[in-house]
Amino acid sequence: MQAKQGDKIKLHYTGKLESGDIFASSKNREPIEFTLGQGQVIPGIEEAVEGMQPGESKTVKVPPDKAYGPHRDELTQEIPKKDIPGDISPQAGQRLNVKWSDGKETAVSVTDVSEASVTIDANHPLAGKDIVFELELVGIS
């Protein structure tokens, strides 16, 4: 039995940067479950899993356009430090939820803090990066 569109998939995965640093893994816990072809996981994983058989493992390199997208400069913004709520002390590397004037919320990363401003980045933290995934198809239903 090979995985095909519409199948419910159980998958163990380990996601790594090209440096080998692991950013996510399902090892030592339950495998993820998703329906192949429903866009519930990144396209690069869906493409890699299609055609696999239960018990099969593979390692795939997924480019940004099939993972978390390109890094978009327009999603990086410098804002005046005075516009940051007083109960927040921003630091580079920190993740914050920002509520925009239209009421929408976005998770952002603080990339730089100066005396007068804070630079935030609304790109996914893995945007623009090639990702290596180790995949093990646990089951198909």
C-alpha positions as a Python dict, from the first residue, in 0.01 Angstrom:
ca = {
    (1, 'M'): (0, 0, 0),
    (2, 'Q'): (142, 338, -103),
    (3, 'A'): (36, 674, 37),
    (4, 'K'): (-192, 864, -200),
    (5, 'Q'): (-405, 1179, -199),
    (6, 'G'): (-693, 1151, 49),
    (7, 'D'): (-522, 892, 274),
    (8, 'K'): (-495, 961, 646),
    (9, 'I'): (-125, 946, 726),
    (10, 'K'): (67, 879, 1048),
    (11, 'L'): (419, 1016, 1021),
    (12, 'H'): (723, 1056, 1241),
    (13, 'Y'): (947, 1344, 1139),
    (14, 'T'): (1256, 1532, 1243),
    (15, 'G'): (1310, 1878, 1094),
    (16, 'K'): (1663, 2012, 1075),
    (17, 'L'): (1838, 2317, 942),
    (18, 'E'): (2120, 2252, 696),
    (19, 'S'): (2359, 2303, 990),
    (20, 'G'): (2210, 1989, 1147),
    (21, 'D'): (2032, 2180, 1425),
    (22, 'I'): (1696, 2015, 1500),
    (23, 'F'): (1402, 2256, 1525),
    (24, 'A'): (1116, 2004, 1560),
    (25, 'S'): (1064, 1631, 1598),
    (26, 'S'): (786, 1384, 1672),
    (27, 'K'): (1028, 1121, 1801),
    (28, 'N'): (953, 1013, 2161),
    (29, 'R'): (588, 1114, 2120),
    (30, 'E'): (290, 1029, 1899),
    (31, 'P'): (339, 1062, 1522),
    (32, 'I'): (159, 1346, 1348),
    (33, 'E'): (-161, 1261, 1163),
    (34, 'F'): (-289, 1441, 855),
    (35, 'T'): (-483, 1378, 537),
    (36, 'L'): (-256, 1377, 233),
    (37, 'G'): (-350, 1650, -13),
    (38, 'Q'): (-540, 1870, 234),
    (39, 'G'): (-260, 2122, 291),
    (40, 'Q'): (-231, 2037, 661),
    (41, 'V'): (150, 2014, 639),
    (42, 'I'): (399, 2199, 421),
    (43, 'P'): (395, 2104, 50),
    (44, 'G'): (745, 1954, 60),
    (45, 'I'): (636, 1695, 316),
    (46, 'E'): (317, 1612, 127),
    (47, 'E'): (518, 1555, -193),
    (48, 'A'): (776, 1342, -13),
    (49, 'V'): (516, 1122, 160),
    (50, 'E'): (311, 1050, -153),
    (51, 'G'): (410, 704, -278),
    (52, 'M'): (576, 597, 48),
    (53, 'Q'): (480, 267, 212),
    (54, 'P'): (425, 205, 586),
    (55, 'G'): (759, 142, 755),
    (56, 'E'): (950, 330, 485),
    (57, 'S'): (1188, 611, 585),
    (58, 'K'): (1351, 882, 378),
    (59, 'T'): (1538, 1208, 414),
    (60, 'V'): (1436, 1502, 195),
    (61, 'K'): (1569, 1853, 148),
    (62, 'V'): (1282, 2099, 114),
    (63, 'P'): (1345, 2440, -45),
    (64, 'P'): (1180, 2754, 97),
    (65, 'D'): (907, 2763, -170),
    (66, 'K'): (786, 2419, -56),
    (67, 'A'): (843, 2486, 316),
    (68, 'Y'): (788, 2815, 498),
    (69, 'G'): (822, 3049, 201),
    (70, 'P'): (1083, 3305, 106),
    (71, 'H'): (1197, 3569, 352),
    (72, 'R'): (1000, 3881, 258),
    (73, 'D'): (1167, 4211, 345),
    (74, 'E'): (832, 4393, 354),
    (75, 'L'): (740, 4188, 663),
    (76, 'T'): (1026, 4346, 857),
    (77, 'Q'): (944, 4677, 1018),
    (78, 'E'): (1116, 4926, 1247),
    (79, 'I'): (881, 5081, 1501),
    (80, 'P'): (942, 5358, 1753),
    (81, 'K'): (1026, 5220, 2095),
    (82, 'K'): (772, 5462, 2246),
    (83, 'D'): (496, 5265, 2066),
    (84, 'I'): (582, 4947, 2260),
    (85, 'P'): (356, 4892, 2564),
    (86, 'G'): (536, 4978, 2888),
    (87, 'D'): (497, 4628, 3032),
    (88, 'I'): (707, 4481, 2747),
    (89, 'S'): (1085, 4499, 2751),
    (90, 'P'): (1178, 4388, 2398),
    (91, 'Q'): (1499, 4192, 2341),
    (92, 'A'): (1648, 4055, 2020),
    (93, 'G'): (1531, 3698, 1962),
    (94, 'Q'): (1209, 3744, 2156),
    (95, 'R'): (875, 3634, 2003),
    (96, 'L'): (579, 3866, 2053),
    (97, 'N'): (215, 3878, 1944),
    (98, 'V'): (136, 4212, 1784),
    (99, 'K'): (-216, 4345, 1744),
    (100, 'W'): (-240, 4572, 1439),
    (101, 'S'): (-476, 4869, 1393),
    (102, 'D'): (-712, 4646, 1188),
    (103, 'G'): (-750, 4414, 1489),
    (104, 'K'): (-549, 4125, 1343),
    (105, 'E'): (-279, 3958, 1550),
    (106, 'T'): (55, 3837, 1418),
    (107, 'A'): (344, 3654, 1583),
    (108, 'V'): (667, 3846, 1523),
    (109, 'S'): (1033, 3810, 1614),
    (110, 'V'): (1226, 4100, 1762),
    (111, 'T'): (1541, 4123, 1549),
    (112, 'D'): (1700, 4442, 1682),
    (113, 'V'): (1653, 4688, 1968),
    (114, 'S'): (1810, 5034, 1975),
    (115, 'E'): (1767, 5333, 2203),
    (116, 'A'): (1485, 5472, 1985),
    (117, 'S'): (1337, 5177, 1793),
    (118, 'V'): (1256, 4808, 1778),
    (119, 'T'): (1283, 4605, 1458),
    (120, 'I'): (1026, 4326, 1423),
    (121, 'D'): (999, 4053, 1162),
    (122, 'A'): (662, 3890, 1081),
    (123, 'N'): (818, 3623, 857),
    (124, 'H'): (796, 3263, 979),
    (125, 'P'): (1122, 3197, 1171),
    (126, 'L'): (1216, 2936, 908),
    (127, 'A'): (1125, 3150, 603),
    (128, 'G'): (1396, 3157, 339),
    (129, 'K'): (1569, 2845, 470),
    (130, 'D'): (1624, 2505, 312),
    (131, 'I'): (1494, 2244, 555),
    (132, 'V'): (1599, 1879, 587),
    (133, 'F'): (1331, 1639, 704),
    (134, 'E'): (1382, 1281, 815),
    (135, 'L'): (1047, 1108, 757),
    (136, 'E'): (914, 769, 865),
    (137, 'L'): (570, 664, 741),
    (138, 'V'): (412, 487, 1039),
    (139, 'G'): (73, 407, 888),
    (140, 'I'): (-197, 474, 629),
    (141, 'S'): (-573, 452, 680),
}
